[in-house]
Amino acid sequence: MNQLTYNWWTVALRGVLAIIVGLLAFIFPGITLAVVIALFGVFALLEGAFLILSGIRSRREQKRWWLLIIQGIISLGAGVVAFIAPLATAIALLYLLASWAIASGILEIVVAIRLRQEIKGEWMLILDGIITILFGLALVLVPTAGLLIWMAMIGGFKLASGILLLLLAFRLRKAEKRFSPTNMTHLSPG
C-alpha cells in the first residue's frame, strides 16, 4: 500500500477546503477584496501544510515524495505573501493566484503520472491538475474581469477541484481498506 493511499484523508481535507472556498465565492460574490485575499491566504496555508505533511509521511515509500513538498512550499509561500502584503497582494493577487494555480496543476499532473501504476483513479488527479492549469491561464488571459466574474471563476474552479479531490480520496480510502492488515489476513496461507 502506498503512502498516498494511507494518507487519503489529506486529499479529502484538501477537497473539503476547496469546496468551502468555492461555495463562499458563490454565496458571497460581493465580498471585499480583503476577504478574498484572506480566504486565499488561509486556503493556500492549509493546503501547503497538508501537502508537506503528506510528502513527509511518504518519504520512505515514494521516490518522488519531494514533489508534494515543493507543491506545499509553493502553496505556503502564496499564503504568507497574501497576509504579509495585503495591499500589494490586492494588485498582484490575480497573477499570484494564476502562477500558483499553474505550478500546482503541473506538479499535480506529475504526481498523478507517477502514481498511475499504483492507484486506480489517477485520472481524477490529472484532470484536477488540468483544471488548475486552465484556471491559472484564464486569470492571466482575462485580468480585467470584474469582481463578480472573478469570484465565479474562483468558485467554479474550487468546487470542481474539491469534488475531484474528494472522489480521489474516497477511492484511495477504499484501496486502503482493501489492503489493510485486517483484510489481508484471510489472504495469507495457514
URZIHU-V377785 format. One record per helix or strand of 2 or more residues. SS is the DSSP state (H for helix, E for strand). FROM is the first residue (numbers start at 0). TO is the last residue. If there is no record, write none. Layout:
SS|FROM|TO + SS|FROM|TO
//
This chain:
H|2|5 + H|7|26 + H|32|56 + H|65|83 + H|85|114 + H|121|140 + H|146|177 + H|180|186
//
